[in-house]
Amino acid sequence: HYAAHVAMGCASSVDEAAKNAQISRDLAEGASKDMQEVKLLLLGPGGSGKTTFRRQFQNLFSLTFEKAKARREVTPRIFQNLNEGLKSACKRMLADGGDFD
């Protein structure tokens, strides 16, 4: 019976080692993907333009545009809207005595 338990223990540790190796590979792959992503947290009350900002950003950088010409036509306007919105938010924050930290 002792030999059977030892053999089972070895098989179990081999299975665990394989599982650990797979988990390590999965974690490394996930970390690599995370390093390629930029995440932005938009905070603000309802009606402050968070959804509009997100939609414009998606329109600008998503692959849903089928034609490059359409993208070239809307890109300047989207950048202008984003720029104006960020300027407005910064001005409001300064006017309210806010701190950028």
CORZILIN-V59032 format. One record per residue. N is the residue number from 1. OMEGA is omega in radians with two decimals (none if undefined). Layout:
n=N omega=OMEGA
n=N omega=OMEGA
//
This chain:
n=1 omega=-3.12
n=2 omega=-3.13
n=3 omega=3.12
n=4 omega=3.13
n=5 omega=3.12
n=6 omega=3.13
n=7 omega=3.13
n=8 omega=3.11
n=9 omega=3.12
n=10 omega=3.14
n=11 omega=-3.14
n=12 omega=-3.12
n=13 omega=3.07
n=14 omega=3.10
n=15 omega=3.14
n=16 omega=3.12
n=17 omega=3.11
n=18 omega=3.11
n=19 omega=3.13
n=20 omega=3.12
n=21 omega=3.13
n=22 omega=3.12
n=23 omega=3.12
n=24 omega=3.11
n=25 omega=-3.14
n=26 omega=3.12
n=27 omega=3.12
n=28 omega=3.12
n=29 omega=3.12
n=30 omega=3.11
n=31 omega=3.12
n=32 omega=3.11
n=33 omega=3.13
n=34 omega=3.14
n=35 omega=-3.12
n=36 omega=-3.11
n=37 omega=3.02
n=38 omega=-3.13
n=39 omega=-3.10
n=40 omega=3.12
n=41 omega=3.13
n=42 omega=3.13
n=43 omega=3.08
n=44 omega=3.14
n=45 omega=3.08
n=46 omega=3.12
n=47 omega=-3.11
n=48 omega=3.05
n=49 omega=-3.13
n=50 omega=-3.11
n=51 omega=3.10
n=52 omega=3.10
n=53 omega=-3.13
n=54 omega=-3.12
n=55 omega=3.13
n=56 omega=3.11
n=57 omega=3.10
n=58 omega=3.12
n=59 omega=-3.10
n=60 omega=-2.97
n=61 omega=-3.13
n=62 omega=-3.13
n=63 omega=-3.10
n=64 omega=3.07
n=65 omega=-3.11
n=66 omega=-3.07
n=67 omega=3.14
n=68 omega=3.14
n=69 omega=3.12
n=70 omega=3.13
n=71 omega=-3.14
n=72 omega=-3.12
n=73 omega=-3.06
n=74 omega=-3.07
n=75 omega=-3.13
n=76 omega=-3.13
n=77 omega=3.13
n=78 omega=3.10
n=79 omega=3.11
n=80 omega=3.13
n=81 omega=3.12
n=82 omega=-3.13
n=83 omega=-3.14
n=84 omega=3.13
n=85 omega=3.12
n=86 omega=3.09
n=87 omega=-3.13
n=88 omega=3.13
n=89 omega=3.13
n=90 omega=3.12
n=91 omega=3.14
n=92 omega=3.14
n=93 omega=3.11
n=94 omega=3.14
n=95 omega=3.12
n=96 omega=-3.13
n=97 omega=-3.11
n=98 omega=3.13
n=99 omega=-3.10
n=100 omega=-3.13
n=101 omega=none
//
